[in-house]
Amino acid sequence: MTAFVSQINDNFGLSGTDSLHKSLFEQYEKTIVNSLITAFGLDIFINDRLGGDVDTIHNVRQVGKGEMTYKNVQNREAWQNNPAYSRGVHDSLHRDAMNFNKTKHDAREKFQATGDMIKDDYTGGNVGFFGKSKSVDPGKKAELDHIISTKEIHSDPGRILAELSANELADVKSNFAFTNKSLNASMQDKTKKEYVAQHPELSEETKAKILALDKRARDAYEKKLAATYYTSAKFRKDLLVSAGSVGVKMGIRQVMGLVFSEIWFAVKDELDRFDSIMNTDIGELLHAIGDGVKKGVENCKRNYKALLEKFKDGALAGFLSSITTTLANIFFTTSKNVVRIIRQTWVSIVDAVKILFINPDHLLYGERMLAAVKVVATGASIAVGVLVSEALSKTAIGAFPVVGEIVQTFCGSFVTGIMSCTLLYFLDTNPMVHKAVEALNMFKTGLTSYMERLQDEVAFLESYAAKLMNIDLDKFKEETACMNDMVQKLDVTMNDDSLIDSIKSIFKKMGWKPVYDNYDCFDDYMNDKNAPPLEFC
């Protein structure tokens, strides 16, 4: 009978460099094909949108300036229902501005009581009010200006998204500045940056003061919008719904990628049986393809746990990528391809973290690091492929309908495949990488020590199993039956005499030499502390 250990060595050994390379490239092929299918073939099920899937203050301000659109229908309707800025809106905002009117009233009262001039916040000069004193030059008449105009605040899509009152945002002291009537009138509803750009005759000091006050007012304004909107229940709901939706889609995408990969390789194996596909009957080819599809589906059914793992990992990556995309769009607008790169990056991160910290394949530390690097390298290759695809979309070739999309997808897939294969081959064949892995394998993590103990126990069990396989099984069964019979007889004895008789009967039946023959009786043997033990052979 062949030992168990020798069977393992016979069945699982790799003979020769060619077999090793073949095994490596088979794994590379599976990795690359799965990546290409998911990244370029199944992304059509995930509708990547300019600016992500959640409205942000930054993005809604871009609506109407390009391809940017609202993500939430209710937010779009609120913007559309905002009344246009008119004289009536202007008068209403100024009439109801309690802080604005009080600040102006207090300054006038102080001027009339003391005669002290008021500092012009923009020019640094002096201004005052008409009243009991007629000494104020008309060109120096003081007026209180909204640094951010009421028109801009009223028409701001970011304010509407945050559901804040225009009067509340405009009527704050950080948005007030005293200046002369002439300068205030010339500013009208322009932003301060626009006004400074259109009036180069202003002194550098005046420009600096105007822009500094504008920055102070806008910082306070934007902080209020962000604090209100990004902590609101509306934003949280949109964020979680979007992340959950992308997560489910990504989970399904990863599962479908694995299923299609299994089908592809099963079909490939069936077609490899033919010496020449060109000389094979079309009916046989179709039958072989059908068999391959069936085998691929059966493989997936048997490996359903792997499908569940793929769904879970994909869902987590999709959820995190959606949140990351939304956070990025708070500060800048992400293009569709940037969203794709973020998604694929999170797929790689989730896989790498799983390898490094969960270690489902029980790898040593260095091997874990290498496996994680391979995952990241594959993800980076896909990101580069997406960038190539995006670059081609901006060329004349990419502008062609249908053909342009095919060329983009092909070139992106080609670059990803070449980069993945090259990087994976380098990581598995480079001597420096091998030395680094061996060095890292020397680190004894808690899991590593545990795995080494398990390996020692497995080795012991394998050795013991090998010894057991050399035992005479029939003789072992006979001896086991005799021992069982002896135990049963001894168990039913009721007194010392019957016990002694049972022991003598057993010795006689088994042919054992009774060492107690040198004693007058069995009791004397049992009472002698120096008596030799019973020998059964």
Number of C-alpha atoms within 10 A of each C-alpha: 7 9 15 15 13 10 10 10 10 9 8 8 10 12 8 8 9 10 12 13 14 11 13 14 15 12 13 18 17 16 20 24 21 21 25 22 19 22 27 17 15 16 15 11 11 13 13 18 19 19 29 26 25 26 23 27 22 17 24 23 17 16 14 9 8 7 10 16 19 20 20 12 10 11 19 18 11 13 19 12 10 13 10 11 14 10 9 8 15 14 11 12 19 16 12 13 16 14 15 20 14 11 14 17 12 10 18 18 13 13 19 16 11 8 16 12 18 21 17 19 20 21 19 13 13 18 24 28 24 16 12 9 12 9 11 17 11 15 12 21 17 26 20 20 22 23 27 23 18 21 20 16 20 24 16 17 24 23 26 24 23 22 15 16 13 18 18 14 20 27 21 17 13 19 22 22 20 24 25 24 17 14 15 19 11 10 16 12 17 16 16 20 13 11 17 20 12 11 10 10 9 13 11 11 11 15 20 15 15 20 18 14 20 21 16 13 21 16 12 14 19 15 10 15 19 18 11 17 21 16 11 13 11 13 18 14 12 16 21 15 16 20 26 19 18 27 25 19 21 31 25 21 26 28 24 19 23 24 18 20 24 23 24 18 18 24 20 15 14 18 18 12 10 14 9 9 13 9 8 11 9 11 9 13 16 12 12 21 20 16 16 22 21 15 18 20 17 15 15 20 13 10 11 13 11 14 21 15 14 22 23 19 23 29 25 21 27 28 26 21 25 27 20 17 23 24 15 16 22 18 12 14 19 20 16 16 17 21 23 24 22 21 28 27 20 24 24 24 17 20 19 22 13 15 21 20 10 11 15 9 8 14 18 24 22 21 19 22 19 23 19 21 17 21 23 21 20 25 24 19 25 29 24 18 28 26 18 19 23 19 13 20 18 10 11 9 14 19 13 13 9 9 12 17 17 14 17 22 22 15 17 26 27 16 19 26 22 13 20 25 18 14 15 22 16 12 17 14 11 10 11 10 15 16 12 14 18 15 12 17 18 12 13 13 12 8 16 17 13 13 15 13 12 12 12 12 12 12 13 12 12 15 14 12 14 17 12 12 13 11 11 9 11 9 10 10 11 11 13 12 11 14 14 11 13 16 10 11 16 16 10 11 14 9 8 10 10 14 16 16 12 17 15 14 14 19 17 12 10 13 11 14 13 14 15 17 10 10 13 9 11 15 12 13 18 14 9 10 9 8 13 11 11 12 10 12 8
